[in-house]
């Protein structure tokens, strides 16, 4: 199981637990709804941040791979050119 799936599962569990805790709290309905709305917003904000971090990591790995491929291509091209010069 990937780390991302585990992270999403843990966050969903935390959100569900917090929601249940709020629902069973002895507050008035209006207060409970405010707490639910705030907790939902906080959870969404946290998930957005995690997603942005994940996308940053993916972009970084992509760029690293692109640089690696460019370097490999340049080395291969140089090797082929050297081989062609030696063959003449």
Protein Blocks (a to p, Z undefined) as FASTA:
>chain_A
ZZklmmmmmmmmmmmmmmmmmmmpccdfklmmmmmmmmmmmmmmmmmmmmmmmmmmmmmm
mmmmmmmmmmmmmmmmmmmmmmmmmmZZ
